[in-house]
Every structure is written in C-alpha cells, then in structure tokens.
Amino acid sequence: MAKDRAKDPRRVIKVAGQTHEIYKKDGDVYVTHPGKKDSDWKTIDLTTNGRAKTISEGVESVKEWHKNNG
C-alpha cells in the first residue's frame, strides 16, 4: 500500500546512483544522502543552500545540483 503523502511527505529519489531523502522539519527542507562511505550520511539544509521552500522544490534542487556538478 502506498504511503499517504499528507501524513509522510518525505520523498526518496535516486540521483547519480545515490539515494537521497528529502523531508521538511521545523519549516526547513533537508536532504540526507550517503557520504564517501555508505555508513556516513550527510544532511544538507536546502532552505538556505538550495532556496527550497517545499519538498518538491527540494527535489528539483537536488536534481539540478547533480546535473550541474556531475
């Protein structure tokens, strides 16, 4: 059964061979992704770094970053 996006609005996408999870917490949009080691996960605030206000904008920001930066 599919998740109800209203209850759990997190998005999990695969970009550049890596899994990225975009979510909103305390009004800010964040992305978590694996670092150089798969056990070392990084969290980036997309509200300040990517100017994302919604999860959908966060998804686009992640895709655009990977498109421009390889």
C-alpha positions in Angstrom: 0.0 0.0 0.0 1.3 3.5 -0.9 2.2 5.9 1.8 -0.2 8.8 2.4 1.8 11.8 1.4 -0.2 14.1 3.7 1.0 12.1 6.7 4.5 11.3 5.5 5.6 13.9 2.9 9.2 12.6 2.6 10.5 11.9 -0.9 13.1 9.3 -1.6 14.8 9.7 -5.0 17.8 8.1 -6.7 20.2 10.6 -8.3 23.7 9.9 -9.6 23.4 6.4 -8.3 22.8 7.6 -4.7 19.6 7.5 -2.6 18.5 10.9 -1.4 15.8 11.5 1.1 14.1 15.0 1.1 12.0 16.0 4.0 10.7 19.0 5.9 11.5 19.7 9.6 10.6 22.8 11.6 9.7 24.7 8.4 13.1 23.9 6.6 13.7 21.5 3.8 16.5 19.0 4.2 18.2 16.3 2.2 20.1 13.3 3.5 22.5 11.3 1.3 25.4 9.0 1.7 28.9 10.5 2.0 32.1 8.8 0.8 31.2 5.8 2.9 27.7 4.4 2.8 27.6 4.4 6.6 28.4 8.1 6.7 25.2 10.0 5.9 25.3 13.8 5.3 22.4 16.2 5.9 22.1 19.5 3.9 19.6 22.3 4.6 18.1 23.0 1.2 16.2 26.1 2.6 19.5 28.0 3.0 21.7 26.3 0.4 19.1 25.5 -2.3 16.5 28.1 -1.6 13.8 25.4 -1.4 10.6 26.2 0.4 8.7 23.0 -0.4 9.7 19.3 -0.7 9.0 19.5 -4.4 11.4 22.4 -4.8 13.9 20.4 -2.8 13.7 17.5 -5.2 14.3 19.9 -8.1 17.2 21.5 -6.3 18.9 18.1 -5.7 18.4 17.1 -9.4 19.7 20.4 -10.7 22.7 20.3 -8.4 23.7 16.8 -9.6 23.0 17.8 -13.2 25.4 20.8 -12.9 28.0 19.2 -10.7 28.3 15.7 -12.2 
